[in-house]
């Protein structure tokens, strides 16, 4: 079975929170609800419409993805001349 879940708030400025240690280097969801195939998207640290992605995969699925040429062709930016 497949499903989609939407949660959290796009209005929360995760990278704007400074607890005295400086600006966060990354945002992650924590240990709860980690399951194979889960993807979490966050507004990017650089701003301007950028996006950070966190993907949870089993070691077997990660290895299969790393060896998939079609995947790499889709996610590798084209080199500008």
PDB file of N, CA, C and O in Angstrom:
ATOM      1  N   UNK A   1       0.829  -1.193   0.000  1.00  0.00           N
ATOM      2  CA  UNK A   1       0.000   0.000   0.000  1.00  0.00           C
ATOM      3  C   UNK A   1       0.869   1.252   0.000  1.00  0.00           C
ATOM      4  O   UNK A   1       1.927   1.298   0.628  1.00  0.00           O
ATOM      5  N   UNK A   2       0.408   2.237  -0.702  1.00  0.00           N
ATOM      6  CA  UNK A   2       1.095   3.527  -0.761  1.00  0.00           C
ATOM      7  C   UNK A   2       0.219   4.582  -0.107  1.00  0.00           C
ATOM      8  O   UNK A   2      -1.006   4.463  -0.072  1.00  0.00           O
ATOM      9  N   UNK A   3       0.856   5.595   0.398  1.00  0.00           N
ATOM     10  CA  UNK A   3       0.100   6.682   1.012  1.00  0.00           C
ATOM     11  C   UNK A   3       0.929   7.944   1.033  1.00  0.00           C
ATOM     12  O   UNK A   3       2.139   7.912   0.808  1.00  0.00           O
ATOM     13  N   UNK A   4       0.286   9.032   1.300  1.00  0.00           N
ATOM     14  CA  UNK A   4       0.971  10.319   1.433  1.00  0.00           C
ATOM     15  C   UNK A   4       0.471  10.987   2.701  1.00  0.00           C
ATOM     16  O   UNK A   4      -0.703  10.885   3.056  1.00  0.00           O
ATOM     17  N   UNK A   5       1.378  11.669   3.372  1.00  0.00           N
ATOM     18  CA  UNK A   5       1.018  12.357   4.608  1.00  0.00           C
ATOM     19  C   UNK A   5       1.606  13.763   4.543  1.00  0.00           C
ATOM     20  O   UNK A   5       2.751  13.941   4.127  1.00  0.00           O
ATOM     21  N   UNK A   6       0.843  14.738   4.944  1.00  0.00           N
ATOM     22  CA  UNK A   6       1.320  16.113   5.002  1.00  0.00           C
ATOM     23  C   UNK A   6       1.215  16.564   6.443  1.00  0.00           C
ATOM     24  O   UNK A   6       0.181  16.384   7.087  1.00  0.00           O
ATOM     25  N   UNK A   7       2.275  17.145   6.942  1.00  0.00           N
ATOM     26  CA  UNK A   7       2.260  17.587   8.328  1.00  0.00           C
ATOM     27  C   UNK A   7       3.123  18.821   8.521  1.00  0.00           C
ATOM     28  O   UNK A   7       3.753  19.297   7.578  1.00  0.00           O
ATOM     29  N   UNK A   8       3.151  19.325   9.709  1.00  0.00           N
ATOM     30  CA  UNK A   8       3.953  20.481  10.089  1.00  0.00           C
ATOM     31  C   UNK A   8       3.364  21.762   9.522  1.00  0.00           C
ATOM     32  O   UNK A   8       2.207  21.793   9.101  1.00  0.00           O
ATOM     33  N   UNK A   9       4.161  22.808   9.513  1.00  0.00           N
ATOM     34  CA  UNK A   9       3.690  24.097   9.046  1.00  0.00           C
ATOM     35  C   UNK A   9       4.736  24.762   8.168  1.00  0.00           C
ATOM     36  O   UNK A   9       5.869  24.960   8.606  1.00  0.00           O
ATOM     37  N   UNK A  10       4.380  25.112   6.933  1.00  0.00           N
ATOM     38  CA  UNK A  10       5.337  25.801   6.072  1.00  0.00           C
ATOM     39  C   UNK A  10       5.637  27.222   6.546  1.00  0.00           C
ATOM     40  O   UNK A  10       6.533  27.876   6.012  1.00  0.00           O
ATOM     41  N   UNK A  11       4.908  27.694   7.525  1.00  0.00           N
ATOM     42  CA  UNK A  11       5.109  29.057   8.025  1.00  0.00           C
ATOM     43  C   UNK A  11       6.142  29.136   9.138  1.00  0.00           C
ATOM     44  O   UNK A  11       6.549  30.233   9.520  1.00  0.00           O
ATOM     45  N   UNK A  12       6.573  27.994   9.668  1.00  0.00           N
ATOM     46  CA  UNK A  12       7.540  27.987  10.745  1.00  0.00           C
ATOM     47  C   UNK A  12       8.944  28.147  10.173  1.00  0.00           C
ATOM     48  O   UNK A  12       9.385  27.325   9.369  1.00  0.00           O
ATOM     49  N   UNK A  13       9.644  29.198  10.582  1.00  0.00           N
ATOM     50  CA  UNK A  13      10.979  29.505  10.078  1.00  0.00           C
ATOM     51  C   UNK A  13      12.013  28.688  10.848  1.00  0.00           C
ATOM     52  O   UNK A  13      12.580  29.164  11.832  1.00  0.00           O
ATOM     53  N   UNK A  14      12.258  27.449  10.393  1.00  0.00           N
ATOM     54  CA  UNK A  14      13.158  26.549  11.111  1.00  0.00           C
ATOM     55  C   UNK A  14      14.589  27.071  11.156  1.00  0.00           C
ATOM     56  O   UNK A  14      15.268  26.920  12.172  1.00  0.00           O
ATOM     57  N   UNK A  15      15.050  27.674  10.088  1.00  0.00           N
ATOM     58  CA  UNK A  15      16.426  28.171  10.063  1.00  0.00           C
ATOM     59  C   UNK A  15      16.559  29.532  10.725  1.00  0.00           C
ATOM     60  O   UNK A  15      17.672  30.019  10.924  1.00  0.00           O
ATOM     61  N   UNK A  16      15.441  30.148  11.065  1.00  0.00           N
ATOM     62  CA  UNK A  16      15.478  31.436  11.742  1.00  0.00           C
ATOM     63  C   UNK A  16      15.587  31.309  13.258  1.00  0.00           C
ATOM     64  O   UNK A  16      15.795  32.308  13.946  1.00  0.00           O
ATOM     65  N   UNK A  17      15.450  30.095  13.786  1.00  0.00           N
ATOM     66  CA  UNK A  17      15.545  29.872  15.228  1.00  0.00           C
ATOM     67  C   UNK A  17      17.009  29.853  15.653  1.00  0.00           C
ATOM     68  O   UNK A  17      17.801  29.060  15.142  1.00  0.00           O
ATOM     69  N   UNK A  18      17.360  30.720  16.579  1.00  0.00           N
ATOM     70  CA  UNK A  18      18.736  30.747  17.094  1.00  0.00           C
ATOM     71  C   UNK A  18      18.652  30.661  18.606  1.00  0.00           C
ATOM     72  O   UNK A  18      18.161  31.576  19.266  1.00  0.00           O
ATOM     73  N   UNK A  19      19.136  29.553  19.148  1.00  0.00           N
ATOM     74  CA  UNK A  19      19.104  29.334  20.585  1.00  0.00           C
ATOM     75  C   UNK A  19      20.425  29.721  21.233  1.00  0.00           C
ATOM     76  O   UNK A  19      20.745  29.256  22.327  1.00  0.00           O
ATOM     77  N   UNK A  20      21.193  30.574  20.559  1.00  0.00           N
ATOM     78  CA  UNK A  20      22.465  31.030  21.091  1.00  0.00           C
ATOM     79  C   UNK A  20      23.667  30.293  20.536  1.00  0.00           C
ATOM     80  O   UNK A  20      24.804  30.606  20.887  1.00  0.00           O
ATOM     81  N   UNK A  21      23.425  29.310  19.666  1.00  0.00           N
ATOM     82  CA  UNK A  21      24.522  28.539  19.068  1.00  0.00           C
ATOM     83  C   UNK A  21      24.762  28.948  17.628  1.00  0.00           C
ATOM     84  O   UNK A  21      25.632  28.381  16.966  1.00  0.00           O
ATOM     85  N   UNK A  22      24.016  29.912  17.130  1.00  0.00           N
ATOM     86  CA  UNK A  22      24.113  30.313  15.736  1.00  0.00           C
ATOM     87  C   UNK A  22      23.021  29.672  14.901  1.00  0.00           C
ATOM     88  O   UNK A  22      22.203  28.894  15.392  1.00  0.00           O
ATOM     89  N   UNK A  23      23.033  30.015  13.654  1.00  0.00           N
ATOM     90  CA  UNK A  23      22.021  29.525  12.718  1.00  0.00           C
ATOM     91  C   UNK A  23      22.152  28.013  12.524  1.00  0.00           C
ATOM     92  O   UNK A  23      23.271  27.512  12.405  1.00  0.00           O
ATOM     93  N   UNK A  24      21.036  27.271  12.490  1.00  0.00           N
ATOM     94  CA  UNK A  24      21.103  25.819  12.295  1.00  0.00           C
ATOM     95  C   UNK A  24      21.796  25.447  10.989  1.00  0.00           C
ATOM     96  O   UNK A  24      21.636  26.130   9.977  1.00  0.00           O
ATOM     97  N   UNK A  25      22.567  24.363  11.018  1.00  0.00           N
ATOM     98  CA  UNK A  25      23.248  23.866   9.819  1.00  0.00           C
ATOM     99  C   UNK A  25      22.307  22.990   8.994  1.00  0.00           C
ATOM    100  O   UNK A  25      22.439  22.917   7.773  1.00  0.00           O
ATOM    101  N   UNK A  26      21.362  22.326   9.655  1.00  0.00           N
ATOM    102  CA  UNK A  26      20.441  21.432   8.965  1.00  0.00           C
ATOM    103  C   UNK A  26      19.201  21.240   9.833  1.00  0.00           C
ATOM    104  O   UNK A  26      19.229  21.478  11.041  1.00  0.00           O
ATOM    105  N   UNK A  27      18.126  20.811   9.206  1.00  0.00           N
ATOM    106  CA  UNK A  27      16.882  20.508   9.911  1.00  0.00           C
ATOM    107  C   UNK A  27      16.557  19.054   9.654  1.00  0.00           C
ATOM    108  O   UNK A  27      16.549  18.616   8.504  1.00  0.00           O
ATOM    109  N   UNK A  28      16.290  18.305  10.698  1.00  0.00           N
ATOM    110  CA  UNK A  28      15.931  16.897  10.571  1.00  0.00           C
ATOM    111  C   UNK A  28      14.721  16.612  11.428  1.00  0.00           C
ATOM    112  O   UNK A  28      14.421  17.359  12.360  1.00  0.00           O
ATOM    113  N   UNK A  29      14.021  15.530  11.115  1.00  0.00           N
ATOM    114  CA  UNK A  29      12.751  15.249  11.780  1.00  0.00           C
ATOM    115  C   UNK A  29      12.885  14.512  13.108  1.00  0.00           C
ATOM    116  O   UNK A  29      11.916  14.481  13.867  1.00  0.00           O
ATOM    117  N   UNK A  30      14.017  13.928  13.424  1.00  0.00           N
ATOM    118  CA  UNK A  30      14.152  13.178  14.667  1.00  0.00           C
ATOM    119  C   UNK A  30      13.845  11.706  14.478  1.00  0.00           C
ATOM    120  O   UNK A  30      13.577  11.260  13.362  1.00  0.00           O
ATOM    121  N   UNK A  31      13.883  10.941  15.577  1.00  0.00           N
ATOM    122  CA  UNK A  31      13.743   9.480  15.503  1.00  0.00           C
ATOM    123  C   UNK A  31      12.319   8.983  15.294  1.00  0.00           C
ATOM    124  O   UNK A  31      12.125   7.895  14.753  1.00  0.00           O
ATOM    125  N   UNK A  32      11.339   9.740  15.702  1.00  0.00           N
ATOM    126  CA  UNK A  32       9.950   9.269  15.637  1.00  0.00           C
ATOM    127  C   UNK A  32       9.490   9.067  14.193  1.00  0.00           C
ATOM    128  O   UNK A  32       9.821   9.846  13.299  1.00  0.00           O
ATOM    129  N   UNK A  33       8.737   8.028  14.000  1.00  0.00           N
ATOM    130  CA  UNK A  33       8.095   7.753  12.714  1.00  0.00           C
ATOM    131  C   UNK A  33       9.055   7.554  11.552  1.00  0.00           C
ATOM    132  O   UNK A  33       8.706   7.838  10.406  1.00  0.00           O
ATOM    133  N   UNK A  34      10.259   7.070  11.830  1.00  0.00           N
ATOM    134  CA  UNK A  34      11.181   6.747  10.744  1.00  0.00           C
ATOM    135  C   UNK A  34      10.754   5.421  10.143  1.00  0.00           C
ATOM    136  O   UNK A  34      10.637   4.423  10.853  1.00  0.00           O
ATOM    137  N   UNK A  35      10.522   5.406   8.847  1.00  0.00           N
ATOM    138  CA  UNK A  35      10.136   4.180   8.167  1.00  0.00           C
ATOM    139  C   UNK A  35      10.683   4.206   6.754  1.00  0.00           C
ATOM    140  O   UNK A  35      10.915   5.275   6.188  1.00  0.00           O
ATOM    141  N   UNK A  36      10.887   3.044   6.193  1.00  0.00           N
ATOM    142  CA  UNK A  36      11.445   2.937   4.861  1.00  0.00           C
ATOM    143  C   UNK A  36      10.592   3.688   3.851  1.00  0.00           C
ATOM    144  O   UNK A  36       9.380   3.486   3.773  1.00  0.00           O
ATOM    145  N   UNK A  37      11.228   4.547   3.086  1.00  0.00           N
ATOM    146  CA  UNK A  37      10.537   5.288   2.043  1.00  0.00           C
ATOM    147  C   UNK A  37       9.992   6.638   2.464  1.00  0.00           C
ATOM    148  O   UNK A  37       9.405   7.345   1.645  1.00  0.00           O
ATOM    149  N   UNK A  38      10.169   7.009   3.709  1.00  0.00           N
ATOM    150  CA  UNK A  38       9.640   8.293   4.167  1.00  0.00           C
ATOM    151  C   UNK A  38      10.512   9.426   3.654  1.00  0.00           C
ATOM    152  O   UNK A  38      11.739   9.367   3.744  1.00  0.00           O
ATOM    153  N   UNK A  39       9.884  10.443   3.124  1.00  0.00           N
ATOM    154  CA  UNK A  39      10.588  11.634   2.652  1.00  0.00           C
ATOM    155  C   UNK A  39       9.986  12.851   3.346  1.00  0.00           C
ATOM    156  O   UNK A  39       8.766  13.007   3.407  1.00  0.00           O
ATOM    157  N   UNK A  40      10.854  13.704   3.863  1.00  0.00           N
ATOM    158  CA  UNK A  40      10.414  14.945   4.490  1.00  0.00           C
ATOM    159  C   UNK A  40      11.065  16.103   3.742  1.00  0.00           C
ATOM    160  O   UNK A  40      12.265  16.074   3.471  1.00  0.00           O
ATOM    161  N   UNK A  41      10.280  17.116   3.410  1.00  0.00           N
ATOM    162  CA  UNK A  41      10.770  18.279   2.693  1.00  0.00           C
ATOM    163  C   UNK A  41      10.633  19.512   3.570  1.00  0.00           C
ATOM    164  O   UNK A  41       9.635  19.692   4.268  1.00  0.00           O
ATOM    165  N   UNK A  42      11.647  20.351   3.519  1.00  0.00           N
ATOM    166  CA  UNK A  42      11.668  21.565   4.333  1.00  0.00           C
ATOM    167  C   UNK A  42      12.072  22.743   3.453  1.00  0.00           C
ATOM    168  O   UNK A  42      12.781  22.560   2.464  1.00  0.00           O
ATOM    169  N   UNK A  43      11.627  23.957   3.803  1.00  0.00           N
ATOM    170  CA  UNK A  43      12.169  25.111   3.092  1.00  0.00           C
ATOM    171  C   UNK A  43      13.689  25.116   3.249  1.00  0.00           C
ATOM    172  O   UNK A  43      14.197  24.831   4.334  1.00  0.00           O
ATOM    173  N   UNK A  44      14.408  25.431   2.196  1.00  0.00           N
ATOM    174  CA  UNK A  44      15.862  25.333   2.195  1.00  0.00           C
ATOM    175  C   UNK A  44      16.572  26.383   3.029  1.00  0.00           C
ATOM    176  O   UNK A  44      16.053  27.477   3.250  1.00  0.00           O
ATOM    177  N   UNK A  45      17.754  26.037   3.485  1.00  0.00           N
ATOM    178  CA  UNK A  45      18.576  26.931   4.299  1.00  0.00           C
ATOM    179  C   UNK A  45      18.951  28.191   3.521  1.00  0.00           C
ATOM    180  O   UNK A  45      19.052  29.271   4.103  1.00  0.00           O
ATOM    181  N   UNK A  46      19.159  28.059   2.204  1.00  0.00           N
ATOM    182  CA  UNK A  46      19.569  29.203   1.392  1.00  0.00           C
ATOM    183  C   UNK A  46      18.427  30.154   1.073  1.00  0.00           C
ATOM    184  O   UNK A  46      18.663  31.265   0.599  1.00  0.00           O
ATOM    185  N   UNK A  47      17.185  29.732   1.329  1.00  0.00           N
ATOM    186  CA  UNK A  47      16.035  30.572   1.023  1.00  0.00           C
ATOM    187  C   UNK A  47      15.805  30.658  -0.478  1.00  0.00           C
ATOM    188  O   UNK A  47      16.309  29.828  -1.235  1.00  0.00           O
ATOM    189  N   UNK A  48      15.059  31.641  -0.905  1.00  0.00           N
ATOM    190  CA  UNK A  48      14.822  31.865  -2.325  1.00  0.00           C
ATOM    191  C   UNK A  48      14.122  30.722  -3.036  1.00  0.00           C
ATOM    192  O   UNK A  48      14.334  30.523  -4.233  1.00  0.00           O
ATOM    193  N   UNK A  49      13.294  29.968  -2.329  1.00  0.00           N
ATOM    194  CA  UNK A  49      12.575  28.858  -2.938  1.00  0.00           C
ATOM    195  C   UNK A  49      13.345  27.546  -2.913  1.00  0.00           C
ATOM    196  O   UNK A  49      12.887  26.555  -3.481  1.00  0.00           O
ATOM    197  N   UNK A  50      14.520  27.520  -2.257  1.00  0.00           N
ATOM    198  CA  UNK A  50      15.272  26.263  -2.173  1.00  0.00           C
ATOM    199  C   UNK A  50      14.561  25.285  -1.249  1.00  0.00           C
ATOM    200  O   UNK A  50      13.675  25.666  -0.484  1.00  0.00           O
ATOM    201  N   UNK A  51      14.961  24.021  -1.330  1.00  0.00           N
ATOM    202  CA  UNK A  51      14.298  22.986  -0.560  1.00  0.00           C
ATOM    203  C   UNK A  51      15.338  22.001  -0.032  1.00  0.00           C
ATOM    204  O   UNK A  51      16.268  21.636  -0.752  1.00  0.00           O
ATOM    205  N   UNK A  52      15.188  21.570   1.214  1.00  0.00           N
ATOM    206  CA  UNK A  52      15.999  20.513   1.808  1.00  0.00           C
ATOM    207  C   UNK A  52      15.135  19.255   1.872  1.00  0.00           C
ATOM    208  O   UNK A  52      13.944  19.324   2.174  1.00  0.00           O
ATOM    209  N   UNK A  53      15.746  18.111   1.586  1.00  0.00           N
ATOM    210  CA  UNK A  53      15.014  16.852   1.609  1.00  0.00           C
ATOM    211  C   UNK A  53      15.697  15.871   2.554  1.00  0.00           C
ATOM    212  O   UNK A  53      16.923  15.774   2.580  1.00  0.00           O
ATOM    213  N   UNK A  54      14.902  15.151   3.323  1.00  0.00           N
ATOM    214  CA  UNK A  54      15.381  14.082   4.188  1.00  0.00           C
ATOM    215  C   UNK A  54      14.640  12.818   3.759  1.00  0.00           C
ATOM    216  O   UNK A  54      13.409  12.786   3.763  1.00  0.00           O
ATOM    217  N   UNK A  55      15.388  11.776   3.388  1.00  0.00           N
ATOM    218  CA  UNK A  55      14.793  10.530   2.917  1.00  0.00           C
ATOM    219  C   UNK A  55      15.291   9.387   3.801  1.00  0.00           C
ATOM    220  O   UNK A  55      16.491   9.261   4.042  1.00  0.00           O
ATOM    221  N   UNK A  56      14.367   8.560   4.280  1.00  0.00           N
ATOM    222  CA  UNK A  56      14.710   7.411   5.111  1.00  0.00           C
ATOM    223  C   UNK A  56      14.568   6.136   4.274  1.00  0.00           C
ATOM    224  O   UNK A  56      13.493   5.845   3.749  1.00  0.00           O
ATOM    225  N   UNK A  57      15.669   5.380   4.156  1.00  0.00           N
ATOM    226  CA  UNK A  57      15.673   4.141   3.394  1.00  0.00           C
ATOM    227  C   UNK A  57      16.386   3.048   4.176  1.00  0.00           C
ATOM    228  O   UNK A  57      17.288   3.329   4.965  1.00  0.00           O
ATOM    229  N   UNK A  58      15.977   1.795   3.955  1.00  0.00           N
ATOM    230  CA  UNK A  58      16.723   0.676   4.523  1.00  0.00           C
ATOM    231  C   UNK A  58      18.058   0.589   3.775  1.00  0.00           C
ATOM    232  O   UNK A  58      18.164   1.087   2.654  1.00  0.00           O
ATOM    233  N   UNK A  59      19.070  -0.032   4.373  1.00  0.00           N
ATOM    234  CA  UNK A  59      20.351  -0.174   3.674  1.00  0.00           C
ATOM    235  C   UNK A  59      20.212  -0.854   2.294  1.00  0.00           C
ATOM    236  O   UNK A  59      20.906  -0.486   1.347  1.00  0.00           O
ATOM    237  N   UNK A  60      19.332  -1.825   2.194  1.00  0.00           N
ATOM    238  CA  UNK A  60      19.134  -2.527   0.924  1.00  0.00           C
ATOM    239  C   UNK A  60      18.560  -1.596  -0.147  1.00  0.00           C
ATOM    240  O   UNK A  60      19.014  -1.605  -1.292  1.00  0.00           O
ATOM    241  N   UNK A  61      17.574  -0.803   0.225  1.00  0.00           N
ATOM    242  CA  UNK A  61      16.966   0.117  -0.739  1.00  0.00           C
ATOM    243  C   UNK A  61      17.924   1.248  -1.096  1.00  0.00           C
ATOM    244  O   UNK A  61      17.943   1.709  -2.237  1.00  0.00           O
ATOM    245  N   UNK A  62      18.713   1.694  -0.133  1.00  0.00           N
ATOM    246  CA  UNK A  62      19.703   2.728  -0.433  1.00  0.00           C
ATOM    247  C   UNK A  62      20.735   2.211  -1.428  1.00  0.00           C
ATOM    248  O   UNK A  62      21.089   2.918  -2.372  1.00  0.00           O
ATOM    249  N   UNK A  63      21.219   0.996  -1.232  1.00  0.00           N
ATOM    250  CA  UNK A  63      22.197   0.402  -2.149  1.00  0.00           C
ATOM    251  C   UNK A  63      21.608   0.272  -3.556  1.00  0.00           C
ATOM    252  O   UNK A  63      22.285   0.556  -4.544  1.00  0.00           O
ATOM    253  N   UNK A  64      20.358  -0.154  -3.643  1.00  0.00           N
ATOM    254  CA  UNK A  64      19.707  -0.289  -4.952  1.00  0.00           C
ATOM    255  C   UNK A  64      19.579   1.066  -5.637  1.00  0.00           C
ATOM    256  O   UNK A  64      19.789   1.172  -6.846  1.00  0.00           O
ATOM    257  N   UNK A  65      19.240   2.091  -4.883  1.00  0.00           N
ATOM    258  CA  UNK A  65      19.099   3.440  -5.439  1.00  0.00           C
ATOM    259  C   UNK A  65      20.440   3.994  -5.888  1.00  0.00           C
ATOM    260  O   UNK A  65      20.529   4.636  -6.935  1.00  0.00           O
ATOM    261  N   UNK A  66      21.487   3.751  -5.102  1.00  0.00           N
ATOM    262  CA  UNK A  66      22.819   4.241  -5.458  1.00  0.00           C
ATOM    263  C   UNK A  66      23.316   3.636  -6.770  1.00  0.00           C
ATOM    264  O   UNK A  66      24.108   4.263  -7.474  1.00  0.00           O
ATOM    265  N   UNK A  67      22.869   2.444  -7.106  1.00  0.00           N
ATOM    266  CA  UNK A  67      23.295   1.794  -8.329  1.00  0.00           C
ATOM    267  C   UNK A  67      22.349   1.997  -9.502  1.00  0.00           C
ATOM    268  O   UNK A  67      22.535   1.381 -10.551  1.00  0.00           O
ATOM    269  N   UNK A  68      21.338   2.845  -9.351  1.00  0.00           N
ATOM    270  CA  UNK A  68      20.326   3.030 -10.380  1.00  0.00           C
ATOM    271  C   UNK A  68      20.686   4.222 -11.275  1.00  0.00           C
ATOM    272  O   UNK A  68      20.603   5.371 -10.842  1.00  0.00           O
ATOM    273  N   UNK A  69      21.084   3.950 -12.518  1.00  0.00           N
ATOM    274  CA  UNK A  69      21.509   5.008 -13.446  1.00  0.00           C
ATOM    275  C   UNK A  69      20.374   5.979 -13.779  1.00  0.00           C
ATOM    276  O   UNK A  69      20.605   7.180 -13.921  1.00  0.00           O
ATOM    277  N   UNK A  70      19.157   5.464 -13.903  1.00  0.00           N
ATOM    278  CA  UNK A  70      18.015   6.331 -14.228  1.00  0.00           C
ATOM    279  C   UNK A  70      17.781   7.351 -13.107  1.00  0.00           C
ATOM    280  O   UNK A  70      17.480   8.513 -13.378  1.00  0.00           O
ATOM    281  N   UNK A  71      17.920   6.910 -11.839  1.00  0.00           N
ATOM    282  CA  UNK A  71      17.785   7.825 -10.708  1.00  0.00           C
ATOM    283  C   UNK A  71      18.833   8.932 -10.785  1.00  0.00           C
ATOM    284  O   UNK A  71      18.504  10.112 -10.669  1.00  0.00           O
ATOM    285  N   UNK A  72      20.099   8.549 -10.980  1.00  0.00           N
ATOM    286  CA  UNK A  72      21.177   9.544 -11.010  1.00  0.00           C
ATOM    287  C   UNK A  72      21.024  10.507 -12.176  1.00  0.00           C
ATOM    288  O   UNK A  72      21.353  11.686 -12.043  1.00  0.00           O
ATOM    289  N   UNK A  73      20.537  10.036 -13.306  1.00  0.00           N
ATOM    290  CA  UNK A  73      20.311  10.927 -14.444  1.00  0.00           C
ATOM    291  C   UNK A  73      19.248  11.972 -14.113  1.00  0.00           C
ATOM    292  O   UNK A  73      19.325  13.115 -14.563  1.00  0.00           O
ATOM    293  N   UNK A  74      18.249  11.563 -13.316  1.00  0.00           N
ATOM    294  CA  UNK A  74      17.161  12.482 -12.965  1.00  0.00           C
ATOM    295  C   UNK A  74      17.565  13.509 -11.914  1.00  0.00           C
ATOM    296  O   UNK A  74      17.053  14.628 -11.922  1.00  0.00           O
ATOM    297  N   UNK A  75      18.477  13.148 -11.006  1.00  0.00           N
ATOM    298  CA  UNK A  75      18.801  14.062  -9.904  1.00  0.00           C
ATOM    299  C   UNK A  75      20.128  14.796 -10.069  1.00  0.00           C
ATOM    300  O   UNK A  75      20.466  15.641  -9.241  1.00  0.00           O
ATOM    301  N   UNK A  76      20.881  14.493 -11.114  1.00  0.00           N
ATOM    302  CA  UNK A  76      22.156  15.167 -11.337  1.00  0.00           C
ATOM    303  C   UNK A  76      21.923  16.412 -12.193  1.00  0.00           C
ATOM    304  O   UNK A  76      21.385  16.317 -13.296  1.00  0.00           O
ATOM    305  N   UNK A  77      22.329  17.581 -11.686  1.00  0.00           N
ATOM    306  CA  UNK A  77      22.129  18.806 -12.482  1.00  0.00           C
ATOM    307  C   UNK A  77      22.962  18.762 -13.768  1.00  0.00           C
ATOM    308  O   UNK A  77      24.065  18.217 -13.798  1.00  0.00           O
ATOM    309  N   UNK A  78      22.408  19.342 -14.812  1.00  0.00           N
ATOM    310  CA  UNK A  78      23.147  19.422 -16.065  1.00  0.00           C
ATOM    311  C   UNK A  78      24.266  20.431 -15.918  1.00  0.00           C
ATOM    312  O   UNK A  78      24.092  21.474 -15.289  1.00  0.00           O
ATOM    313  N   UNK A  79      25.416  20.121 -16.498  1.00  0.00           N
ATOM    314  CA  UNK A  79      26.553  21.038 -16.457  1.00  0.00           C
ATOM    315  C   UNK A  79      26.320  22.153 -17.451  1.00  0.00           C
ATOM    316  O   UNK A  79      25.971  21.916 -18.607  1.00  0.00           O
ATOM    317  N   UNK A  80      26.521  23.378 -16.984  1.00  0.00           N
ATOM    318  CA  UNK A  80      26.355  24.530 -17.864  1.00  0.00           C
ATOM    319  C   UNK A  80      27.682  24.818 -18.561  1.00  0.00           C
ATOM    320  O   UNK A  80      28.747  24.781 -17.946  1.00  0.00           O
ATOM    321  N   UNK A  81      27.593  25.100 -19.839  1.00  0.00           N
ATOM    322  CA  UNK A  81      28.814  25.367 -20.625  1.00  0.00           C
ATOM    323  C   UNK A  81      29.306  26.775 -20.435  1.00  0.00           C
ATOM    324  O   UNK A  81      30.317  27.160 -21.022  1.00  0.00           O
TER     325      UNK A  81
END
